[in-house]
Structures are given as C-alpha cells and as structure tokens.
C-alpha cells in the first residue's frame, strides 16, 4: 500500500481489506469474508485527522491518480474463508501458503494438480483437508438450518393446536347456550282489592 499526494495536499491511499459477510457465513456454516476497497485520507501535519472508510465512486473519481496507482498494484478481490480462519493451520503455514498465492481455504481446496505438485511435501495433504473442512462446514450449516426449520414448525403446530382448543371451547360454549331452556316470562302480579264500591242512596 502506498500513500499518494493529491493536488489539494491530501495523502490518499486505496487498499483492499477482507470484511466478513454475516449472511454468507451463517448460510455456509463457516466465516466467509469478501475483499472490499477502502480509502485512507490523511491531512499532512495533522496527526489527529485520518479518515478510513469503504471507498465510494465519489472517492475513486475525486482521487483518480491514487486509485489508478492502486489498480496498477493488481490486487485481486476474493471471497471465501481466509486462511487465518482455518483452525487447522499454524501461523507459519498461513504465511507459507500466502507466499504461494493462496488466500482462502477454497483456493487451497481447488488447487490444480500442477500447483499441488509444487507445494512442499508437508503441505500437499492440505488440499484434501481443505475439501473436508468445507464439506463439513456445509453439512453442519445444512443441519443447523434443518434444526431451525424443525423448531419453527413445532412452534407453528403448537400454536395451531392452541387455536384449535380455543375454537372448540367456544363451540362447546355456544352449544351449551343454545340448549338452555328459554327464560320464562315473569308471573303476573295479582291485583290487589280496589276501592270499596260506594252505594248510592236514593232520597
């Protein structure tokens, strides 16, 4: 990586760095990283100001010369499981494989016969082990997804059973209400005696 001075006096550097892709990691059952382009911007004389972020099209257009320098370095974007994330490898093996141009477990697994033949004897078995690691991670991911789907279906069945019981209880209550005898009208209140009849006297 090389800092390049721009016309407005800034020191600018483009570089690639591997960032994890959570959705792919969860899907494949192993850490999946993808190379992305970053830009670093430094203001000379101000050691407190250093901007580092994902590069945008605006950055590439504004800092055209530093970006062209970066492209000439020929850094290739890769996606996969970085060698550092493979528990089987020691630090020295990671460094040795990187020196041979390998960057991911996938690249080791898919190495050609010619490439494998050029590898040191102690590293040649890594191709088979890389394939086994990737297959195991894929199987584990598939099993995890199936287990999650099974739990979801169990929860849905439990919810439907509870809803069925609730509806059945409502039906029983409605049937019980329908079978009740209709309420009887209240008995008439007997009328009390009226005023005594006045007898008319003839004169």
One Martini backbone bead per residue (centre of mass of N, CA, C, O) as a GRO file, in nm:
protein
  203
    1UNK     BB    1   0.098   0.035   0.021
    2UNK     BB    2   0.036   0.378  -0.109
    3UNK     BB    3   0.093   0.701  -0.067
    4UNK     BB    4  -0.078   0.981  -0.220
    5UNK     BB    5  -0.053   1.294  -0.355
    6UNK     BB    6  -0.256   1.555  -0.391
    7UNK     BB    7  -0.350   1.863  -0.510
    8UNK     BB    8  -0.474   1.933  -0.204
    9UNK     BB    9  -0.250   1.775   0.000
   10UNK     BB   10  -0.334   1.489   0.025
   11UNK     BB   11  -0.326   1.165   0.169
   12UNK     BB   12  -0.375   0.876  -0.042
   13UNK     BB   13  -0.530   0.542   0.005
   14UNK     BB   14  -0.573   0.235  -0.152
   15UNK     BB   15  -0.745  -0.070  -0.037
   16UNK     BB   16  -0.769  -0.400   0.071
   17UNK     BB   17  -1.024  -0.572   0.269
   18UNK     BB   18  -1.147  -0.805   0.489
   19UNK     BB   19  -1.496  -0.879   0.517
   20UNK     BB   20  -1.762  -0.989   0.667
   21UNK     BB   21  -2.044  -1.210   0.568
   22UNK     BB   22  -2.297  -1.301   0.757
   23UNK     BB   23  -2.496  -1.446   0.565
   24UNK     BB   24  -2.282  -1.645   0.449
   25UNK     BB   25  -2.181  -1.764   0.713
   26UNK     BB   26  -2.455  -1.886   0.797
   27UNK     BB   27  -2.507  -2.055   0.538
   28UNK     BB   28  -2.203  -2.216   0.545
   29UNK     BB   29  -2.072  -2.249   0.848
   30UNK     BB   30  -1.854  -2.018   0.789
   31UNK     BB   31  -1.623  -1.788   0.747
   32UNK     BB   32  -1.702  -1.508   0.532
   33UNK     BB   33  -1.505  -1.325   0.306
   34UNK     BB   34  -1.462  -0.989   0.159
   35UNK     BB   35  -1.324  -0.793  -0.063
   36UNK     BB   36  -1.263  -0.442  -0.005
   37UNK     BB   37  -1.265  -0.106  -0.071
   38UNK     BB   38  -1.043   0.134   0.059
   39UNK     BB   39  -0.991   0.457   0.224
   40UNK     BB   40  -0.715   0.681   0.294
   41UNK     BB   41  -0.709   0.998   0.479
   42UNK     BB   42  -0.452   1.254   0.502
   43UNK     BB   43  -0.342   1.527   0.694
   44UNK     BB   44  -0.084   1.709   0.681
   45UNK     BB   45   0.016   1.780   1.020
   46UNK     BB   46  -0.245   1.594   1.114
   47UNK     BB   47  -0.254   1.329   1.344
   48UNK     BB   48  -0.584   1.342   1.403
   49UNK     BB   49  -0.636   1.308   1.084
   50UNK     BB   50  -0.809   1.002   0.986
   51UNK     BB   51  -0.953   0.849   0.708
   52UNK     BB   52  -1.160   0.545   0.718
   53UNK     BB   53  -1.317   0.380   0.434
   54UNK     BB   54  -1.531   0.300   0.216
   55UNK     BB   55  -1.524   0.312  -0.108
   56UNK     BB   56  -1.629   0.541  -0.346
   57UNK     BB   57  -1.702   0.680  -0.643
   58UNK     BB   58  -1.617   0.961  -0.546
   59UNK     BB   59  -1.331   0.883  -0.460
   60UNK     BB   60  -1.233   0.772  -0.735
   61UNK     BB   61  -1.276   1.047  -0.878
   62UNK     BB   62  -1.120   1.245  -0.694
   63UNK     BB   63  -0.880   1.005  -0.661
   64UNK     BB   64  -0.756   0.901  -0.936
   65UNK     BB   65  -0.448   0.849  -0.907
   66UNK     BB   66  -0.446   0.664  -0.655
   67UNK     BB   67  -0.634   0.454  -0.791
   68UNK     BB   68  -0.449   0.379  -1.025
   69UNK     BB   69  -0.221   0.276  -0.847
   70UNK     BB   70  -0.383   0.053  -0.716
   71UNK     BB   71  -0.451  -0.103  -0.980
   72UNK     BB   72  -0.148  -0.163  -1.060
   73UNK     BB   73  -0.104  -0.370  -0.820
   74UNK     BB   74  -0.315  -0.610  -0.865
   75UNK     BB   75  -0.557  -0.647  -0.676
   76UNK     BB   76  -0.757  -0.909  -0.574
   77UNK     BB   77  -1.075  -1.014  -0.543
   78UNK     BB   78  -1.211  -1.199  -0.267
   79UNK     BB   79  -1.400  -1.502  -0.170
   80UNK     BB   80  -1.403  -1.639   0.166
   81UNK     BB   81  -1.192  -1.833   0.369
   82UNK     BB   82  -0.956  -1.746   0.548
   83UNK     BB   83  -0.673  -1.888   0.659
   84UNK     BB   84  -0.696  -1.770   0.955
   85UNK     BB   85  -0.989  -1.936   0.992
   86UNK     BB   86  -0.818  -2.202   0.995
   87UNK     BB   87  -0.748  -2.409   1.258
   88UNK     BB   88  -0.526  -2.603   1.132
   89UNK     BB   89  -0.340  -2.362   1.105
   90UNK     BB   90  -0.053  -2.213   1.121
   91UNK     BB   91   0.121  -1.930   1.087
   92UNK     BB   92   0.337  -2.049   0.898
   93UNK     BB   93   0.136  -2.175   0.694
   94UNK     BB   94  -0.002  -1.918   0.612
   95UNK     BB   95   0.251  -1.776   0.504
   96UNK     BB   96   0.327  -1.993   0.295
   97UNK     BB   97   0.065  -1.988   0.129
   98UNK     BB   98   0.073  -1.687   0.060
   99UNK     BB   99   0.347  -1.708  -0.093
  100UNK     BB  100   0.180  -1.897  -0.317
  101UNK     BB  101  -0.123  -1.738  -0.343
  102UNK     BB  102  -0.290  -1.803  -0.101
  103UNK     BB  103  -0.609  -1.695   0.081
  104UNK     BB  104  -0.799  -1.948   0.083
  105UNK     BB  105  -0.950  -2.246   0.133
  106UNK     BB  106  -1.065  -2.273  -0.151
  107UNK     BB  107  -0.792  -2.245  -0.306
  108UNK     BB  108  -0.677  -2.508  -0.190
  109UNK     BB  109  -0.901  -2.708  -0.280
  110UNK     BB  110  -0.870  -2.596  -0.604
  111UNK     BB  111  -0.608  -2.696  -0.670
  112UNK     BB  112  -0.399  -2.793  -0.886
  113UNK     BB  113  -0.181  -3.036  -0.963
  114UNK     BB  114   0.055  -2.849  -1.020
  115UNK     BB  115   0.038  -2.687  -0.759
  116UNK     BB  116   0.056  -2.925  -0.565
  117UNK     BB  117   0.338  -3.026  -0.668
  118UNK     BB  118   0.478  -2.743  -0.565
  119UNK     BB  119   0.436  -2.822  -0.293
  120UNK     BB  120   0.516  -2.900  -0.007
  121UNK     BB  121   0.488  -3.199   0.138
  122UNK     BB  122   0.347  -3.092   0.414
  123UNK     BB  123   0.103  -2.944   0.222
  124UNK     BB  124  -0.050  -3.149   0.031
  125UNK     BB  125  -0.284  -3.249   0.235
  126UNK     BB  126  -0.455  -2.981   0.249
  127UNK     BB  127  -0.656  -3.021   0.022
  128UNK     BB  128  -0.823  -3.245   0.151
  129UNK     BB  129  -0.878  -3.090   0.418
  130UNK     BB  130  -1.024  -2.853   0.289
  131UNK     BB  131  -1.259  -3.012   0.168
  132UNK     BB  132  -1.357  -3.130   0.441
  133UNK     BB  133  -1.412  -2.861   0.583
  134UNK     BB  134  -1.624  -2.752   0.382
  135UNK     BB  135  -1.821  -2.991   0.398
  136UNK     BB  136  -1.872  -2.982   0.704
  137UNK     BB  137  -1.978  -2.693   0.715
  138UNK     BB  138  -2.216  -2.742   0.523
  139UNK     BB  139  -2.355  -2.966   0.686
  140UNK     BB  140  -2.388  -2.802   0.947
  141UNK     BB  141  -2.562  -2.583   0.820
  142UNK     BB  142  -2.791  -2.766   0.724
  143UNK     BB  143  -2.861  -2.880   1.004
  144UNK     BB  144  -2.925  -2.607   1.132
  145UNK     BB  145  -3.157  -2.533   0.942
  146UNK     BB  146  -3.333  -2.782   1.002
  147UNK     BB  147  -3.360  -2.733   1.304
  148UNK     BB  148  -3.493  -2.455   1.277
  149UNK     BB  149  -3.737  -2.553   1.108
  150UNK     BB  150  -3.840  -2.756   1.316
  151UNK     BB  151  -3.893  -2.551   1.542
  152UNK     BB  152  -4.091  -2.380   1.381
  153UNK     BB  153  -4.303  -2.607   1.330
  154UNK     BB  154  -4.358  -2.672   1.624
  155UNK     BB  155  -4.464  -2.392   1.695
  156UNK     BB  156  -4.698  -2.395   1.488
  157UNK     BB  157  -4.843  -2.644   1.597
  158UNK     BB  158  -4.890  -2.534   1.881
  159UNK     BB  159  -5.058  -2.291   1.792
  160UNK     BB  160  -5.284  -2.452   1.645
  161UNK     BB  161  -5.373  -2.619   1.887
  162UNK     BB  162  -5.457  -2.378   2.061
  163UNK     BB  163  -5.668  -2.270   1.858
  164UNK     BB  164  -5.844  -2.524   1.853
  165UNK     BB  165  -5.918  -2.525   2.153
  166UNK     BB  166  -6.053  -2.248   2.156
  167UNK     BB  167  -6.275  -2.309   1.944
  168UNK     BB  168  -6.400  -2.554   2.089
  169UNK     BB  169  -6.487  -2.394   2.340
  170UNK     BB  170  -6.676  -2.203   2.191
  171UNK     BB  171  -6.868  -2.420   2.078
  172UNK     BB  172  -6.955  -2.541   2.349
  173UNK     BB  173  -7.077  -2.277   2.457
  174UNK     BB  174  -7.286  -2.237   2.232
  175UNK     BB  175  -7.436  -2.509   2.274
  176UNK     BB  176  -7.513  -2.463   2.568
  177UNK     BB  177  -7.678  -2.205   2.514
  178UNK     BB  178  -7.881  -2.341   2.309
  179UNK     BB  179  -7.989  -2.568   2.535
  180UNK     BB  180  -8.125  -2.367   2.685
  181UNK     BB  181  -8.392  -2.269   2.829
  182UNK     BB  182  -8.612  -2.051   2.804
  183UNK     BB  183  -8.715  -1.784   2.945
  184UNK     BB  184  -8.947  -1.707   3.173
  185UNK     BB  185  -9.204  -1.534   3.232
  186UNK     BB  186  -9.331  -1.343   3.447
  187UNK     BB  187  -9.546  -1.344   3.686
  188UNK     BB  188  -9.834  -1.220   3.763
  189UNK     BB  189  -9.955  -0.970   3.954
  190UNK     BB  190 -10.177  -0.955   4.180
  191UNK     BB  191 -10.459  -0.784   4.230
  192UNK     BB  192 -10.575  -0.569   4.428
  193UNK     BB  193 -10.793  -0.422   4.602
  194UNK     BB  194 -11.023  -0.199   4.563
  195UNK     BB  195 -11.229   0.023   4.599
  196UNK     BB  196 -11.501   0.072   4.752
  197UNK     BB  197 -11.822   0.062   4.690
  198UNK     BB  198 -12.056   0.293   4.631
  199UNK     BB  199 -12.358   0.364   4.775
  200UNK     BB  200 -12.668   0.456   4.667
  201UNK     BB  201 -12.887   0.706   4.779
  202UNK     BB  202 -13.217   0.749   4.802
  203UNK     BB  203 -13.449   1.008   4.859
   0.00000   0.00000   0.00000
